[in-house]
Amino acid sequence: MTLDELKRLDPKKIGSWPVLPKLGVLLLVLIAIIGLAYYLLWADQLAQIESERGKTEQLKATFLDKKKVSVNLPAYRKQLDDIEKQFGALLKQLPGKSEMDALLTDINQAGLGRGLQFELFKPAASESVKEFYAELPITIRVTGNYHDIGAFAGDIGKLSRIVTLNDISVGAAKDGLAMDATAMTYRYLDEAEVAEKRRAAAAAAPKKAGPPAAPAKK
């Protein structure tokens, strides 16, 4: 049909139109109905479907992560056991409170055994308490030859208890060399000391303020 023929069609008598214009009108009506349905009904439903699909993917990822953990759980438990054993072995290298005097004697004997002279051996007046252990620095000054001082430092590292040499300085002395250092010793806190430390920390923690008191009645 030509454009002029379409213009002459009476919109009030659609039933008498030729087939092609009728089909065109029906197609436009169908498109309008679909668009209106999408706007009023389907848009929200489709958005909800996408949201649920995203939640499904998130739950699936969480499930896979937990599945991996459950599959590797025996390996994680073994790793935890190994860590606990290593920690226990390290803890055994820390002397208890009653063993500190013997450790100080071992340090002194390590120097004397190498022919060194102690000009200063001064433990600190107090310990520095950490979470489960305490540190006690000892200021030392030994004199001797280069080889013996080096051997002494090696002997300190081989002690059955953990001792570290810090702030080391070596200089000339009257009869050879002098080494100034801080020997840091460590000991573990016993159960009573740990409990006391926790009580002190709890007592020192700021308390939450309660509700304001009601004004006194006159």
Rosetta constraint file for C-alpha pairs under 8 A:
AtomPair CA 1 CA 5 HARMONIC 6.22 0.50
AtomPair CA 1 CA 6 HARMONIC 6.94 0.50
AtomPair CA 2 CA 6 HARMONIC 6.50 0.50
AtomPair CA 3 CA 7 HARMONIC 6.30 0.50
AtomPair CA 4 CA 8 HARMONIC 6.39 0.50
AtomPair CA 5 CA 9 HARMONIC 6.69 0.50
AtomPair CA 6 CA 21 HARMONIC 7.89 0.50
AtomPair CA 9 CA 13 HARMONIC 7.95 0.50
AtomPair CA 9 CA 14 HARMONIC 7.96 0.50
AtomPair CA 9 CA 17 HARMONIC 7.00 0.50
AtomPair CA 10 CA 14 HARMONIC 6.81 0.50
AtomPair CA 13 CA 17 HARMONIC 7.10 0.50
AtomPair CA 14 CA 22 HARMONIC 7.08 0.50
AtomPair CA 15 CA 22 HARMONIC 7.93 0.50
AtomPair CA 17 CA 21 HARMONIC 6.56 0.50
AtomPair CA 17 CA 22 HARMONIC 6.31 0.50
AtomPair CA 18 CA 22 HARMONIC 6.47 0.50
AtomPair CA 19 CA 23 HARMONIC 6.18 0.50
AtomPair CA 20 CA 24 HARMONIC 6.23 0.50
AtomPair CA 21 CA 25 HARMONIC 6.22 0.50
AtomPair CA 22 CA 26 HARMONIC 6.18 0.50
AtomPair CA 23 CA 27 HARMONIC 6.10 0.50
AtomPair CA 24 CA 28 HARMONIC 6.31 0.50
AtomPair CA 25 CA 29 HARMONIC 6.17 0.50
AtomPair CA 26 CA 30 HARMONIC 6.07 0.50
AtomPair CA 27 CA 31 HARMONIC 6.18 0.50
AtomPair CA 28 CA 32 HARMONIC 6.16 0.50
AtomPair CA 29 CA 33 HARMONIC 6.16 0.50
AtomPair CA 30 CA 34 HARMONIC 6.21 0.50
AtomPair CA 31 CA 35 HARMONIC 6.11 0.50
AtomPair CA 32 CA 36 HARMONIC 6.07 0.50
AtomPair CA 33 CA 37 HARMONIC 6.06 0.50
AtomPair CA 34 CA 38 HARMONIC 6.10 0.50
AtomPair CA 35 CA 39 HARMONIC 6.20 0.50
AtomPair CA 36 CA 40 HARMONIC 6.05 0.50
AtomPair CA 37 CA 41 HARMONIC 5.43 0.50
AtomPair CA 37 CA 42 HARMONIC 6.41 0.50
AtomPair CA 38 CA 42 HARMONIC 4.44 0.50
AtomPair CA 38 CA 43 HARMONIC 5.50 0.50
AtomPair CA 39 CA 43 HARMONIC 5.70 0.50
AtomPair CA 40 CA 44 HARMONIC 7.98 0.50
AtomPair CA 41 CA 45 HARMONIC 6.76 0.50
AtomPair CA 42 CA 46 HARMONIC 5.88 0.50
AtomPair CA 43 CA 47 HARMONIC 6.19 0.50
AtomPair CA 44 CA 48 HARMONIC 6.14 0.50
AtomPair CA 45 CA 49 HARMONIC 6.13 0.50
AtomPair CA 46 CA 50 HARMONIC 6.26 0.50
AtomPair CA 47 CA 51 HARMONIC 6.21 0.50
AtomPair CA 48 CA 52 HARMONIC 6.12 0.50
AtomPair CA 49 CA 53 HARMONIC 6.02 0.50
AtomPair CA 50 CA 54 HARMONIC 6.20 0.50
AtomPair CA 51 CA 55 HARMONIC 6.36 0.50
AtomPair CA 52 CA 56 HARMONIC 6.07 0.50
AtomPair CA 53 CA 57 HARMONIC 6.30 0.50
AtomPair CA 54 CA 58 HARMONIC 6.22 0.50
AtomPair CA 55 CA 59 HARMONIC 6.07 0.50
AtomPair CA 56 CA 60 HARMONIC 6.03 0.50
AtomPair CA 57 CA 61 HARMONIC 6.17 0.50
AtomPair CA 58 CA 62 HARMONIC 6.21 0.50
AtomPair CA 59 CA 63 HARMONIC 6.02 0.50
AtomPair CA 60 CA 64 HARMONIC 6.21 0.50
AtomPair CA 61 CA 65 HARMONIC 6.21 0.50
AtomPair CA 62 CA 66 HARMONIC 6.20 0.50
AtomPair CA 63 CA 67 HARMONIC 5.96 0.50
AtomPair CA 64 CA 68 HARMONIC 6.16 0.50
AtomPair CA 65 CA 69 HARMONIC 6.36 0.50
AtomPair CA 66 CA 70 HARMONIC 6.07 0.50
AtomPair CA 67 CA 71 HARMONIC 6.06 0.50
AtomPair CA 68 CA 72 HARMONIC 6.14 0.50
AtomPair CA 69 CA 73 HARMONIC 5.71 0.50
AtomPair CA 72 CA 76 HARMONIC 6.24 0.50
AtomPair CA 73 CA 77 HARMONIC 6.09 0.50
AtomPair CA 74 CA 78 HARMONIC 6.17 0.50
AtomPair CA 75 CA 79 HARMONIC 6.11 0.50
AtomPair CA 76 CA 80 HARMONIC 6.12 0.50
AtomPair CA 77 CA 81 HARMONIC 6.16 0.50
AtomPair CA 78 CA 82 HARMONIC 6.16 0.50
AtomPair CA 79 CA 83 HARMONIC 6.20 0.50
AtomPair CA 80 CA 84 HARMONIC 6.16 0.50
AtomPair CA 81 CA 85 HARMONIC 6.17 0.50
AtomPair CA 82 CA 86 HARMONIC 6.15 0.50
AtomPair CA 83 CA 87 HARMONIC 6.01 0.50
AtomPair CA 84 CA 88 HARMONIC 6.04 0.50
AtomPair CA 85 CA 89 HARMONIC 6.15 0.50
AtomPair CA 86 CA 90 HARMONIC 6.22 0.50
AtomPair CA 87 CA 91 HARMONIC 6.02 0.50
AtomPair CA 88 CA 92 HARMONIC 6.21 0.50
AtomPair CA 89 CA 93 HARMONIC 6.83 0.50
AtomPair CA 90 CA 94 HARMONIC 7.14 0.50
AtomPair CA 91 CA 188 HARMONIC 7.22 0.50
AtomPair CA 93 CA 160 HARMONIC 6.32 0.50
AtomPair CA 93 CA 161 HARMONIC 4.62 0.50
AtomPair CA 93 CA 162 HARMONIC 5.86 0.50
AtomPair CA 94 CA 161 HARMONIC 5.70 0.50
AtomPair CA 94 CA 162 HARMONIC 6.22 0.50
AtomPair CA 94 CA 186 HARMONIC 5.93 0.50
AtomPair CA 94 CA 187 HARMONIC 4.72 0.50
AtomPair CA 94 CA 188 HARMONIC 5.75 0.50
AtomPair CA 95 CA 99 HARMONIC 5.49 0.50
AtomPair CA 95 CA 100 HARMONIC 6.33 0.50
AtomPair CA 95 CA 103 HARMONIC 7.75 0.50
AtomPair CA 95 CA 161 HARMONIC 6.60 0.50
AtomPair CA 95 CA 186 HARMONIC 7.13 0.50
AtomPair CA 95 CA 187 HARMONIC 4.78 0.50
AtomPair CA 95 CA 188 HARMONIC 6.40 0.50
AtomPair CA 96 CA 100 HARMONIC 6.69 0.50
AtomPair CA 96 CA 187 HARMONIC 5.48 0.50
AtomPair CA 96 CA 188 HARMONIC 5.72 0.50
AtomPair CA 96 CA 189 HARMONIC 7.11 0.50
AtomPair CA 96 CA 190 HARMONIC 7.36 0.50
AtomPair CA 97 CA 187 HARMONIC 6.69 0.50
AtomPair CA 97 CA 188 HARMONIC 7.54 0.50
AtomPair CA 97 CA 189 HARMONIC 7.52 0.50
AtomPair CA 97 CA 190 HARMONIC 7.87 0.50
AtomPair CA 99 CA 103 HARMONIC 6.42 0.50
AtomPair CA 100 CA 104 HARMONIC 6.27 0.50
AtomPair CA 100 CA 187 HARMONIC 7.45 0.50
AtomPair CA 101 CA 105 HARMONIC 6.29 0.50
AtomPair CA 102 CA 106 HARMONIC 6.22 0.50
AtomPair CA 103 CA 107 HARMONIC 6.38 0.50
AtomPair CA 103 CA 161 HARMONIC 7.42 0.50
AtomPair CA 104 CA 108 HARMONIC 6.32 0.50
AtomPair CA 105 CA 109 HARMONIC 6.04 0.50
AtomPair CA 106 CA 110 HARMONIC 6.03 0.50
AtomPair CA 106 CA 159 HARMONIC 7.99 0.50
AtomPair CA 107 CA 111 HARMONIC 6.69 0.50
AtomPair CA 107 CA 156 HARMONIC 6.84 0.50
AtomPair CA 108 CA 112 HARMONIC 6.35 0.50
AtomPair CA 109 CA 113 HARMONIC 5.70 0.50
AtomPair CA 110 CA 114 HARMONIC 6.63 0.50
AtomPair CA 110 CA 152 HARMONIC 6.28 0.50
AtomPair CA 110 CA 155 HARMONIC 6.46 0.50
AtomPair CA 110 CA 156 HARMONIC 7.02 0.50
AtomPair CA 111 CA 115 HARMONIC 6.63 0.50
AtomPair CA 111 CA 116 HARMONIC 5.34 0.50
AtomPair CA 111 CA 117 HARMONIC 7.32 0.50
AtomPair CA 111 CA 118 HARMONIC 7.54 0.50
AtomPair CA 111 CA 142 HARMONIC 7.75 0.50
AtomPair CA 111 CA 152 HARMONIC 5.79 0.50
AtomPair CA 112 CA 116 HARMONIC 5.28 0.50
AtomPair CA 112 CA 117 HARMONIC 6.71 0.50
AtomPair CA 112 CA 118 HARMONIC 7.90 0.50
AtomPair CA 114 CA 148 HARMONIC 5.65 0.50
AtomPair CA 114 CA 149 HARMONIC 7.74 0.50
AtomPair CA 114 CA 151 HARMONIC 7.26 0.50
AtomPair CA 114 CA 152 HARMONIC 6.40 0.50
AtomPair CA 115 CA 144 HARMONIC 7.19 0.50
AtomPair CA 115 CA 148 HARMONIC 7.13 0.50
AtomPair CA 116 CA 142 HARMONIC 6.12 0.50
AtomPair CA 116 CA 143 HARMONIC 5.63 0.50
AtomPair CA 116 CA 144 HARMONIC 5.12 0.50
AtomPair CA 116 CA 148 HARMONIC 7.07 0.50
AtomPair CA 116 CA 149 HARMONIC 7.34 0.50
AtomPair CA 117 CA 142 HARMONIC 5.36 0.50
AtomPair CA 117 CA 143 HARMONIC 5.27 0.50
AtomPair CA 117 CA 144 HARMONIC 6.72 0.50
AtomPair CA 118 CA 140 HARMONIC 7.28 0.50
AtomPair CA 118 CA 141 HARMONIC 5.93 0.50
AtomPair CA 118 CA 142 HARMONIC 4.54 0.50
AtomPair CA 118 CA 143 HARMONIC 6.73 0.50
AtomPair CA 119 CA 140 HARMONIC 7.52 0.50
AtomPair CA 119 CA 141 HARMONIC 5.41 0.50
AtomPair CA 119 CA 142 HARMONIC 5.75 0.50
AtomPair CA 119 CA 143 HARMONIC 7.35 0.50
AtomPair CA 120 CA 139 HARMONIC 6.99 0.50
AtomPair CA 120 CA 140 HARMONIC 4.95 0.50
AtomPair CA 120 CA 141 HARMONIC 4.83 0.50
AtomPair CA 120 CA 142 HARMONIC 7.05 0.50
AtomPair CA 121 CA 138 HARMONIC 6.67 0.50
AtomPair CA 121 CA 139 HARMONIC 5.84 0.50
AtomPair CA 121 CA 140 HARMONIC 4.60 0.50
AtomPair CA 121 CA 141 HARMONIC 6.79 0.50
AtomPair CA 122 CA 138 HARMONIC 5.38 0.50
AtomPair CA 122 CA 139 HARMONIC 5.09 0.50
AtomPair CA 122 CA 140 HARMONIC 6.42 0.50
AtomPair CA 123 CA 136 HARMONIC 6.97 0.50
AtomPair CA 123 CA 137 HARMONIC 6.00 0.50
AtomPair CA 123 CA 138 HARMONIC 4.06 0.50
AtomPair CA 123 CA 139 HARMONIC 6.24 0.50
AtomPair CA 124 CA 136 HARMONIC 6.37 0.50
AtomPair CA 124 CA 137 HARMONIC 5.68 0.50
AtomPair CA 124 CA 138 HARMONIC 5.89 0.50
AtomPair CA 124 CA 139 HARMONIC 7.56 0.50
AtomPair CA 126 CA 136 HARMONIC 7.11 0.50
AtomPair CA 127 CA 134 HARMONIC 6.14 0.50
AtomPair CA 127 CA 135 HARMONIC 5.51 0.50
AtomPair CA 127 CA 136 HARMONIC 4.86 0.50
AtomPair CA 127 CA 137 HARMONIC 7.71 0.50
AtomPair CA 128 CA 134 HARMONIC 5.49 0.50
AtomPair CA 128 CA 135 HARMONIC 5.03 0.50
AtomPair CA 128 CA 136 HARMONIC 6.49 0.50
AtomPair CA 129 CA 133 HARMONIC 6.25 0.50
AtomPair CA 129 CA 134 HARMONIC 4.26 0.50
AtomPair CA 129 CA 135 HARMONIC 6.38 0.50
AtomPair CA 130 CA 134 HARMONIC 5.54 0.50
AtomPair CA 130 CA 135 HARMONIC 7.66 0.50
AtomPair CA 131 CA 194 HARMONIC 7.84 0.50
AtomPair CA 132 CA 188 HARMONIC 6.05 0.50
AtomPair CA 132 CA 189 HARMONIC 5.53 0.50
AtomPair CA 132 CA 194 HARMONIC 6.64 0.50
AtomPair CA 133 CA 186 HARMONIC 6.78 0.50
AtomPair CA 133 CA 187 HARMONIC 5.56 0.50
AtomPair CA 133 CA 188 HARMONIC 4.09 0.50
AtomPair CA 133 CA 189 HARMONIC 5.03 0.50
AtomPair CA 134 CA 186 HARMONIC 5.68 0.50
AtomPair CA 134 CA 187 HARMONIC 5.45 0.50
AtomPair CA 134 CA 188 HARMONIC 6.23 0.50
AtomPair CA 134 CA 189 HARMONIC 6.75 0.50
AtomPair CA 135 CA 184 HARMONIC 6.69 0.50
AtomPair CA 135 CA 185 HARMONIC 5.74 0.50
AtomPair CA 135 CA 186 HARMONIC 4.67 0.50
AtomPair CA 135 CA 187 HARMONIC 6.72 0.50
AtomPair CA 136 CA 184 HARMONIC 5.92 0.50
AtomPair CA 136 CA 185 HARMONIC 5.22 0.50
AtomPair CA 136 CA 186 HARMONIC 6.31 0.50
AtomPair CA 137 CA 182 HARMONIC 6.15 0.50
AtomPair CA 137 CA 183 HARMONIC 5.72 0.50
AtomPair CA 137 CA 184 HARMONIC 4.42 0.50
AtomPair CA 137 CA 185 HARMONIC 6.12 0.50
AtomPair CA 138 CA 182 HARMONIC 5.44 0.50
AtomPair CA 138 CA 183 HARMONIC 5.00 0.50
AtomPair CA 138 CA 184 HARMONIC 6.22 0.50
AtomPair CA 138 CA 185 HARMONIC 7.63 0.50
AtomPair CA 139 CA 180 HARMONIC 7.66 0.50
AtomPair CA 139 CA 181 HARMONIC 6.15 0.50
AtomPair CA 139 CA 182 HARMONIC 4.66 0.50
AtomPair CA 139 CA 183 HARMONIC 6.42 0.50
AtomPair CA 140 CA 180 HARMONIC 5.89 0.50
AtomPair CA 140 CA 181 HARMONIC 5.56 0.50
AtomPair CA 140 CA 182 HARMONIC 6.11 0.50
AtomPair CA 140 CA 183 HARMONIC 7.07 0.50
AtomPair CA 141 CA 178 HARMONIC 6.74 0.50
AtomPair CA 141 CA 179 HARMONIC 5.55 0.50
AtomPair CA 141 CA 180 HARMONIC 4.53 0.50
AtomPair CA 141 CA 181 HARMONIC 6.58 0.50
AtomPair CA 142 CA 149 HARMONIC 7.91 0.50
AtomPair CA 142 CA 178 HARMONIC 5.60 0.50
AtomPair CA 142 CA 179 HARMONIC 5.41 0.50
AtomPair CA 142 CA 180 HARMONIC 6.81 0.50
AtomPair CA 143 CA 149 HARMONIC 7.67 0.50
AtomPair CA 143 CA 173 HARMONIC 7.14 0.50
AtomPair CA 143 CA 175 HARMONIC 7.50 0.50
AtomPair CA 143 CA 176 HARMONIC 6.89 0.50
AtomPair CA 143 CA 177 HARMONIC 5.54 0.50
AtomPair CA 143 CA 178 HARMONIC 4.27 0.50
AtomPair CA 143 CA 179 HARMONIC 6.37 0.50
AtomPair CA 144 CA 148 HARMONIC 6.47 0.50
AtomPair CA 144 CA 149 HARMONIC 6.42 0.50
AtomPair CA 144 CA 175 HARMONIC 6.85 0.50
AtomPair CA 144 CA 176 HARMONIC 5.50 0.50
AtomPair CA 144 CA 177 HARMONIC 5.48 0.50
AtomPair CA 144 CA 178 HARMONIC 6.56 0.50
AtomPair CA 145 CA 149 HARMONIC 6.28 0.50
AtomPair CA 145 CA 176 HARMONIC 5.28 0.50
AtomPair CA 145 CA 177 HARMONIC 5.67 0.50
AtomPair CA 146 CA 150 HARMONIC 6.24 0.50
AtomPair CA 146 CA 176 HARMONIC 7.69 0.50
AtomPair CA 146 CA 177 HARMONIC 6.56 0.50
AtomPair CA 147 CA 151 HARMONIC 6.17 0.50
AtomPair CA 148 CA 152 HARMONIC 6.05 0.50
AtomPair CA 149 CA 153 HARMONIC 6.36 0.50
AtomPair CA 149 CA 179 HARMONIC 7.45 0.50
AtomPair CA 150 CA 154 HARMONIC 6.37 0.50
AtomPair CA 151 CA 155 HARMONIC 6.14 0.50
AtomPair CA 152 CA 156 HARMONIC 6.29 0.50
AtomPair CA 153 CA 157 HARMONIC 6.64 0.50
AtomPair CA 153 CA 165 HARMONIC 7.60 0.50
AtomPair CA 154 CA 158 HARMONIC 6.53 0.50
AtomPair CA 155 CA 159 HARMONIC 6.48 0.50
AtomPair CA 156 CA 163 HARMONIC 6.53 0.50
AtomPair CA 156 CA 164 HARMONIC 7.41 0.50
AtomPair CA 156 CA 165 HARMONIC 7.96 0.50
AtomPair CA 157 CA 162 HARMONIC 7.51 0.50
AtomPair CA 157 CA 163 HARMONIC 6.67 0.50
AtomPair CA 157 CA 164 HARMONIC 6.99 0.50
AtomPair CA 159 CA 163 HARMONIC 7.41 0.50
AtomPair CA 162 CA 185 HARMONIC 6.66 0.50
AtomPair CA 162 CA 186 HARMONIC 6.63 0.50
AtomPair CA 163 CA 183 HARMONIC 6.53 0.50
AtomPair CA 163 CA 184 HARMONIC 5.64 0.50
AtomPair CA 163 CA 185 HARMONIC 4.90 0.50
AtomPair CA 163 CA 186 HARMONIC 6.96 0.50
AtomPair CA 164 CA 183 HARMONIC 5.64 0.50
AtomPair CA 164 CA 184 HARMONIC 5.19 0.50
AtomPair CA 164 CA 185 HARMONIC 6.87 0.50
AtomPair CA 165 CA 181 HARMONIC 6.30 0.50
AtomPair CA 165 CA 182 HARMONIC 5.66 0.50
AtomPair CA 165 CA 183 HARMONIC 4.59 0.50
AtomPair CA 165 CA 184 HARMONIC 6.27 0.50
AtomPair CA 166 CA 181 HARMONIC 5.82 0.50
AtomPair CA 166 CA 182 HARMONIC 5.03 0.50
AtomPair CA 166 CA 183 HARMONIC 6.28 0.50
AtomPair CA 166 CA 184 HARMONIC 7.13 0.50
AtomPair CA 167 CA 180 HARMONIC 7.71 0.50
AtomPair CA 167 CA 181 HARMONIC 5.31 0.50
AtomPair CA 167 CA 182 HARMONIC 5.99 0.50
AtomPair CA 168 CA 179 HARMONIC 6.88 0.50
AtomPair CA 168 CA 180 HARMONIC 5.73 0.50
AtomPair CA 168 CA 181 HARMONIC 4.38 0.50
AtomPair CA 168 CA 182 HARMONIC 7.07 0.50
AtomPair CA 169 CA 179 HARMONIC 5.68 0.50
AtomPair CA 169 CA 180 HARMONIC 5.28 0.50
AtomPair CA 169 CA 181 HARMONIC 6.47 0.50
AtomPair CA 170 CA 177 HARMONIC 6.77 0.50
AtomPair CA 170 CA 178 HARMONIC 5.62 0.50
AtomPair CA 170 CA 179 HARMONIC 4.40 0.50
AtomPair CA 170 CA 180 HARMONIC 6.39 0.50
AtomPair CA 171 CA 177 HARMONIC 5.66 0.50
AtomPair CA 171 CA 178 HARMONIC 5.41 0.50
AtomPair CA 171 CA 179 HARMONIC 6.58 0.50
AtomPair CA 172 CA 176 HARMONIC 6.20 0.50
AtomPair CA 172 CA 177 HARMONIC 4.60 0.50
AtomPair CA 172 CA 178 HARMONIC 6.03 0.50
AtomPair CA 173 CA 177 HARMONIC 4.76 0.50
AtomPair CA 173 CA 178 HARMONIC 5.42 0.50
AtomPair CA 189 CA 193 HARMONIC 5.68 0.50
AtomPair CA 189 CA 194 HARMONIC 6.08 0.50
AtomPair CA 190 CA 194 HARMONIC 6.29 0.50
AtomPair CA 191 CA 195 HARMONIC 6.11 0.50
AtomPair CA 192 CA 196 HARMONIC 6.11 0.50
AtomPair CA 193 CA 197 HARMONIC 6.05 0.50
AtomPair CA 194 CA 198 HARMONIC 6.24 0.50
AtomPair CA 195 CA 199 HARMONIC 6.22 0.50
AtomPair CA 196 CA 200 HARMONIC 6.17 0.50
AtomPair CA 197 CA 201 HARMONIC 6.19 0.50
AtomPair CA 198 CA 202 HARMONIC 6.10 0.50
AtomPair CA 199 CA 203 HARMONIC 6.11 0.50
AtomPair CA 200 CA 204 HARMONIC 6.11 0.50
AtomPair CA 201 CA 205 HARMONIC 6.16 0.50
